[in-house]
Amino acid sequence: MPQSPPSAPAFATTTAWEVFWVFLRLGLTSFGGPVAHLGYFRDEFVVRRRWLTERSYADLVALCQFLPGPASSQVGMALGLMRGRWAGALAAWMGFTLPSALVLALLGLGFSSGGAALPAGLVQGLKVVAVAVVAQAVWGMARTLCASAGRAALMLGACAVTLAQPGVVGQMGVMVGAGLLGWWAWGRTAATAGAAPQHPTSDGMPDAWSLPHSRRGGFAFLAAFAALLVVLPWAAAIGQQAPGGASAWGVVDAFYRAGALVFGGGHVVLPLLQSAVVPPGWVSPDAFLAGYGAAQAVPGPLFTFAAFLGGAMAAGWAGAGFAVLGILAIFLPAFLLVAGALPWWAALRQRAWARGMLAGVNAAVVGLLLAALYQPVATSALHSVADGVMVLVALAALLWWRVPPWAVVLVTALAGWALHAGG
């Protein structure tokens, strides 16, 4: 492992184009999920480019793990904001997101045009590998976030409640309740600070945390985040009065809400998106799971799954428009939250109550993902002994043989195609 570099030089701005090209390269090569992305970012921006110090980077990662949304994308937005101001934040997001978003949007448009883009066997292989990928995520997150008996019990309770009360309302209730329990159990005294994410902290704000806005500006971003959660459902209700499938406002509301309520990483967006797009008939269950499997084979953030779902909602330009709306809406809360929280984080990260609430929410998130592993992932994908064998082999490849996820997805998809062709 490379050694930590010396203190970073004094803060200096970087052009938006430079930020874009750096993040575009990462968007083309960063396989392995959000934890791996954060490792790529550290090597690029702490070790190689020395944009910020090791301790400053750890503080930034801690903030983005505390916030809802895709942690690695939020770290990228924050780095772009620090180095290139507002244009830099946009450039960082576009560079990291664009490659996988384009690929998945095209796949989604293929589904909306009759599914000709992917053969049936290939679709089944992608659905099967989604079971293995979600199971790996549950296992890894449970080992880290549910190591104690109390947090394991909270995980199982959250799973049970989610299965008994599916949908956004049940999921929101689980997360709120888990946050309150986490505060009560682990956040009331400074002695329980061990429940917080294990990241080093620094005394005061490093120079590299130079921001183009103040705490007042941060409050404005947080207010906009909350206001959209209230206003968008009204706009969606009006839009849904029109006959037909998805409406533009309905798509924006569904994807914004999913991006705003996801704690614990990109995989947790699965049940929120499933409850938003499958029951209304915007996307078929087969297309949803096949797209989720395909999202594992591309680099960059898993939230670009929204581009696939948008493209799968309608054919032609309408589907392309839904794909763009989905991508913008699902990432917008991540930007509003990280831009709003950055000026306040130096003080908030010291608070024991905030760390305790995070411990409770993270345990519940694992339970929510465990429920999603059963319904809809496994129940919709496993129909034969061959499907079960493929899941076990794919899971072994991910957990023990350390095969890259993109390779597991590719091989499993091709195996499903070959089995279907042979049958």
C-alpha positions in Angstrom: 0.0 0.0 0.0 1.4 3.4 -0.9 2.5 5.6 1.9 0.6 8.8 2.8 2.2 11.8 1.1 3.4 14.8 3.0 1.0 17.7 3.7 -0.7 19.0 0.6 0.3 22.3 -0.8 -1.8 25.4 -0.2 -5.1 25.3 -1.9 -5.1 26.2 -5.6 -7.9 26.2 -8.1 -8.0 23.8 -11.1 -9.7 24.4 -14.4 -13.0 22.6 -14.9 -11.6 20.9 -18.0 -8.8 19.3 -16.0 -11.2 18.2 -13.4 -13.4 16.7 -16.1 -10.7 14.7 -17.8 -9.3 13.3 -14.5 -12.8 12.1 -13.5 -13.6 10.8 -17.0 -10.6 8.5 -16.7 -11.8 7.3 -13.3 -15.3 6.9 -14.7 -13.9 4.6 -17.5 -11.8 2.5 -15.2 -13.3 2.5 -11.6 -14.9 -1.0 -11.3 -15.8 -2.6 -8.0 -18.4 -0.4 -6.3 -18.2 2.6 -4.0 -15.6 1.3 -1.6 -13.2 0.6 -4.5 -14.0 4.0 -6.0 -12.9 5.7 -2.7 -9.6 3.8 -3.0 -9.1 5.0 -6.6 -9.8 8.5 -5.5 -7.3 8.4 -2.7 -4.6 7.1 -5.0 -5.4 9.8 -7.6 -6.0 12.9 -5.4 -4.1 12.3 -2.2 -1.1 10.3 -3.3 -0.5 11.3 -7.0 -2.0 14.8 -7.4 -1.8 16.0 -3.7 -5.0 17.9 -4.0 -5.6 17.5 -0.3 -4.0 15.8 2.7 -4.7 12.3 4.0 -6.5 13.6 7.0 -8.6 16.0 5.0 -9.6 13.2 2.6 -10.7 11.0 5.5 -12.8 13.8 6.9 -14.5 14.2 3.5 -15.2 10.5 3.2 -16.7 10.4 6.7 -19.1 13.2 5.8 -20.2 11.5 2.6 -20.8 8.2 4.4 -23.0 10.1 6.9 -25.2 11.7 4.2 -27.8 9.9 2.1 -26.8 9.2 -1.4 -23.9 7.7 -3.3 -20.8 8.3 -1.2 -18.2 8.0 -3.9 -20.0 10.3 -6.2 -20.5 12.8 -3.4 -16.8 12.7 -2.6 -16.1 13.4 -6.3 -18.5 16.3 -6.4 -16.9 17.7 -3.2 -13.4 17.4 -4.7 -14.5 19.1 -7.8 -16.1 21.9 -5.8 -13.0 22.4 -3.7 -10.7 22.5 -6.7 -12.7 24.0 -9.5 -15.6 25.8 -7.7 -19.1 25.2 -9.1 -17.9 24.4 -12.6 -15.5 21.9 -11.1 -18.3 20.1 -9.2 -20.3 19.7 -12.4 -17.2 18.6 -14.3 -16.3 16.0 -11.7 -19.9 14.6 -11.7 -20.1 14.5 -15.5 -16.7 12.8 -16.0 -17.3 10.1 -13.4 -20.9 9.4 -14.4 -21.1 9.8 -18.2 -19.5 6.5 -19.4 -21.7 4.1 -17.5 -24.8 6.4 -18.0 -24.5 6.3 -21.7 -24.1 2.5 -21.9 -27.0 1.8 -19.6 -29.3 4.3 -21.3 -28.7 2.6 -24.6 -29.4 -0.8 -23.0 -32.6 0.6 -21.5 -33.7 2.0 -24.9 -33.1 -1.5 -26.3 -35.6 -3.0 -23.8 -38.2 -0.3 -24.5 -38.0 -1.2 -28.2 -39.0 -4.8 -27.6 -36.0 -6.3 -25.8 -34.2 -7.1 -29.0 -31.0 -5.6 -27.6 -30.5 -8.5 -25.2 -31.4 -12.2 -25.9 -33.7 -13.9 -23.3 -30.9 -16.1 -22.0 -28.6 -13.2 -21.5 -31.4 -11.4 -19.6 -31.8 -14.4 -17.3 -28.0 -14.5 -16.7 -28.0 -10.9 -15.7 -31.0 -11.4 -13.4 -29.2 -14.4 -11.8 -25.9 -12.5 -11.2 -27.9 -9.7 -9.6 -28.7 -12.2 -6.8 -25.0 -12.9 -6.2 -24.0 -9.2 -6.3 -26.7 -8.2 -3.8 -25.8 -11.2 -1.5 -22.2 -10.1 -1.6 -23.2 -6.6 -0.6 -25.4 -7.8 2.3 -22.5 -10.0 3.6 -19.9 -7.3 3.4 -22.0 -4.6 4.9 -23.3 -6.9 7.7 -19.7 -7.7 8.7 -18.8 -4.1 9.0 -22.0 -2.4 10.1 -23.7 -5.1 12.2 -20.7 -6.5 14.2 -22.4 -6.2 17.6 -25.5 -8.1 18.8 -27.5 -4.9 19.1 -26.9 -3.8 15.6 -27.5 -7.4 14.2 -30.9 -7.4 16.0 -31.7 -4.0 14.5 -30.8 -5.4 11.1 -33.1 -8.4 11.4 -35.9 -6.2 12.7 -35.6 -3.8 9.8 -35.7 -6.7 7.4 -38.8 -8.1 9.0 -40.6 -4.7 8.9 -39.6 -4.1 5.3 -41.0 -7.4 4.2 -44.2 -6.9 6.1 -44.6 -3.3 4.9 -43.0 -3.0 1.5 -42.8 0.3 -0.3 -41.3 3.8 0.4 -43.4 4.4 3.5 -42.2 1.3 5.3 -38.6 2.0 4.3 -38.7 5.6 5.5 -40.2 4.5 8.8 -37.5 1.9 9.2 -34.7 4.4 8.6 -36.2 7.0 10.9 -36.9 4.5 13.7 -33.4 3.0 13.4 -31.8 6.5 13.6 -33.7 7.2 16.8 -32.8 3.8 18.3 -29.1 4.4 17.3 -29.2 7.8 19.0 -30.7 6.2 22.2 -28.3 3.2 22.2 -25.0 4.7 21.0 -25.2 8.4 20.6 -26.2 9.8 24.0 -22.7 9.9 25.5 -19.2 10.5 24.1 -18.1 7.2 25.5 -20.0 5.4 22.7 -18.2 7.2 19.9 -16.8 3.8 18.8 -20.1 3.3 17.0 -19.0 5.9 14.5 -17.4 5.0 11.2 -13.7 4.3 11.8 -12.0 7.2 10.0 -9.2 9.5 11.3 -10.1 13.0 12.0 -8.2 16.3 12.0 -8.2 19.2 14.3 -9.9 22.0 12.5 -10.4 22.4 8.8 -7.4 21.8 6.5 -6.5 24.5 4.0 -7.7 22.2 1.1 -11.3 22.6 2.4 -11.6 25.9 0.6 -15.2 26.4 -0.5 -17.0 28.9 -2.7 -19.9 29.4 -0.2 -20.5 30.0 3.4 -22.7 28.3 6.0 -25.5 30.5 4.9 -25.1 29.2 1.4 -25.0 25.7 2.8 -28.2 26.2 4.6 -29.8 27.4 1.3 -28.8 24.1 -0.4 -30.2 22.1 2.5 -33.4 24.1 2.4 -33.7 23.4 -1.4 -33.2 19.7 -0.8 -36.0 19.6 1.8 -38.3 21.8 -0.3 -38.0 19.5 -3.4 -39.0 16.5 -1.3 -42.3 18.4 -0.5 -43.0 20.0 -3.8 -42.1 17.2 -6.3 -44.9 14.8 -5.1 -47.5 17.5 -5.8 -46.1 18.1 -9.2 -46.0 14.3 -9.9 -49.6 13.9 -8.8 -50.7 16.5 -11.3 -48.6 15.0 -14.0 -49.9 11.5 -13.4 -53.5 12.7 -14.2 -52.5 12.4 -17.9 -53.3 9.0 -19.5 -50.5 6.6 -20.3 -47.3 5.5 -18.5 -44.7 7.6 -16.8 -44.8 11.4 -16.8 -41.9 13.7 -16.6 -42.8 15.0 -13.2 -43.5 11.5 -11.9 -40.0 10.3 -13.1 -38.3 13.3 -11.5 -40.2 12.8 -8.2 -39.5 9.0 -8.0 -35.8 9.3 -8.8 -35.2 12.3 -6.6 -36.9 10.6 -3.7 -34.8 7.5 -4.3 -31.6 9.5 -4.4 -32.6 11.4 -1.3 -33.5 8.5 1.0 -30.6 6.1 0.3 -28.2 5.4 3.2 -25.4 2.9 3.0 -24.3 2.9 -0.6 -25.6 2.4 -4.2 -26.9 -1.1 -3.7 -29.5 0.1 -1.2 -31.2 2.2 -4.0 -32.5 -1.1 -5.4 -35.7 -1.5 -3.3 -36.5 2.2 -3.5 -36.3 2.2 -7.3 -38.1 -1.1 -7.5 -41.1 0.2 -5.5 -41.1 3.4 -7.6 -41.0 2.0 -11.2 -42.2 -1.6 -11.2 -45.6 -1.5 -9.4 -46.9 1.4 -11.6 -45.8 -0.6 -14.7 -43.2 1.9 -15.9 -40.6 -0.9 -16.1 -41.2 -4.6 -16.2 -39.7 -6.8 -13.4 -37.6 -8.6 -15.9 -36.2 -5.4 -17.3 -35.5 -4.0 -13.9 -33.5 -7.0 -12.7 -31.6 -7.4 -16.0 -30.7 -3.7 -15.9 -29.5 -4.0 -12.4 -27.3 -6.9 -13.4 -26.0 -5.0 -16.3 -25.1 -2.0 -14.1 -22.6 -4.3 -12.3 -20.7 -4.7 -15.5 -19.9 -1.1 -16.1 -17.5 1.2 -14.2 -18.5 4.2 -12.2 -21.4 4.8 -9.8 -24.3 2.3 -9.5 -26.8 5.2 -9.5 -26.4 5.3 -13.3 -28.9 2.4 -13.2 -31.4 5.3 -13.3 -30.4 5.9 -17.0 -31.3 2.3 -17.8 -34.7 2.6 -16.1 -35.5 5.9 -17.8 -34.5 4.4 -21.2 -36.6 1.3 -20.6 -39.8 3.4 -19.9 -40.5 4.4 -23.5 -39.1 4.0 -26.9 -37.2 6.6 -29.0 -36.7 10.2 -27.9 -39.2 9.8 -25.0 -37.1 7.1 -23.4 -33.9 9.1 -24.0 -35.6 12.1 -22.2 -36.7 9.9 -19.3 -33.1 8.6 -19.1 -31.7 12.1 -18.8 -34.4 13.1 -16.3 -33.7 10.0 -14.2 -29.9 10.6 -14.1 -30.3 14.3 -13.2 -33.0 13.7 -10.6 -31.3 10.8 -8.8 -28.0 12.7 -8.4 -29.5 16.1 -7.6 -30.1 15.4 -3.9 -26.5 14.1 -3.5 -25.2 17.4 -4.8 -27.6 19.5 -2.7 -26.7 17.6 0.5 -22.9 17.6 0.1 -22.8 21.3 -0.9 -25.1 22.1 2.0 -23.2 20.1 4.6 -19.6 20.9 3.7 -19.5 24.2 5.5 -21.0 22.7 8.7 -19.2 19.4 8.9 -16.2 20.6 10.9 -18.4 20.9 14.0 -21.0 18.3 13.3 -18.6 15.4 12.9 -17.5 15.8 16.5 -21.0 15.2 17.9 -21.6 11.8 19.5 -25.4 11.9 18.8 -24.9 12.2 15.0 -22.5 9.2 15.0 -24.9 7.1 17.1 -27.8 7.9 14.7 -25.6 6.9 11.8 -24.8 3.6 13.4 -28.5 2.8 13.8 -29.4 3.8 10.2 -26.5 1.8 8.7 -27.6 -1.4 10.6 -31.2 -0.9 9.3 -29.9 -0.3 5.8 -28.4 -3.8 5.8 -31.8 -5.2 6.9 -33.5 -3.3 4.1 -31.0 -4.8 1.6 -31.5 -8.3 3.0 -35.2 -7.9 2.4 -34.6 -6.8 -1.1 -32.3 -9.9 -1.6 -35.3 -12.1 -1.0 -38.0 -9.9 -2.7 -37.8 -9.0 -5.5 -34.3 -10.2 -6.4 -34.2 -13.9 -5.6 -37.9 -14.6 -6.1 -37.8 -13.1 -9.6 -34.5 -14.6 -10.8 -34.3 -18.2 -9.4 -36.5 -20.6 -11.3 -34.4 -23.7 -11.7 -31.5 -25.7 -10.2 -29.2 -24.3 -12.9 -30.1 -20.8 -11.7 -29.2 -21.7 -8.2 -25.8 -23.2 -9.3 -24.9 -20.1 -11.2 -25.7 -17.9 -8.2 -23.5 -20.1 -6.0 -20.6 -20.0 -8.5 -20.9 -16.3 -9.0 -21.0 -15.7 -5.3 -18.0 -17.8 -4.7 -16.2 -15.9 -7.5 -17.0 -12.6 -5.8 -16.4 -13.5 -2.2 -13.5 -16.0 -2.2 -11.9 -16.1 -5.6 -11.7 -12.3 -5.8 -12.8 -12.2 -9.5 -13.5 -8.6 -10.7 -17.3 -8.0 -10.6 -17.4 -7.0 -14.3 -15.9 -10.4 -15.2 -18.4 -12.3 -13.0 -21.3 -10.4 -14.6 -20.0 -11.1 -18.1 -19.4 -14.8 -17.6 -22.7 -15.4 -15.8 -24.6 -13.5 -18.5 -23.0 -15.6 -21.2 -23.6 -18.8 -19.2 -27.3 -17.9 -19.0 -27.3 -17.2 -22.7 -25.6 -20.6 -23.5 -28.0 -22.5 -21.2 -31.0 -20.9 -22.9 -29.7 -21.6 -26.3 -29.0 -25.2 -25.4 -32.4 -25.7 -23.9 
